[in-house]
Structure formats: C-alpha cells, structure tokens
Amino acid sequence: MSRDFTIEPDTTYGDYSLYEWGIYEDNSVLAGQSRKTFIKTYPTVEDALKDYPNASVGHRNPNNTFNHLPDQSMSAREEESFFQGEDY
C-alpha cells in the first residue's frame, strides 16, 4: 500500500512539518475519518523532500467531523446508553 505524506510550513517556528495520512481504525471515535499523524520537523522544504520526494507540499486539512459525538459531558452509564442505545 502506498503511503501518503504532506510537508507543511509551520508559520510559528518557520520550519516544515512532515505528516503521514491514513484512516482512523474502527476502535476510534473518529473511525473511518482522515488521520493526520506528525512524523518529523525539517528546517527547509528541500530537506524534507530529500527524505520524502513523493510528499506533497502545502497545508492539508483532514476535514473531520465531530457531530456524531455528544455535546456535553456524560457519566459512564449515560455514555453507554448514548452509544449502545437505551436498551443496553
């Protein structure tokens, strides 16, 4: 399987961050959505491209949604009912 990477500028520190992209596993609250994992920082984009020549350069947003999660804090029992149904 091909690995997907981006090299993104860090406007705070002036360096470049390497991220690997994937999909959250079924055991995550973000299951099936994009996963963006920080790998390493480089001083220049050229240095990053030497190690990861197939990486795309530029910011990429995972655009994940959180509307499937409850809006307020819940007790353990309330969470079970929310995710498993009232008959749980």
Buried (B, 14 or more C-beta within 10 A) or exposed (E): EEEBBBBBBEEEEEBBBBBBBEEBEEEEEBEEBBBBEEBEEBEEBEBBBEEBEEBEBEEBEEEEEEEEEEEEEEEEEEEEBEEEEEEE
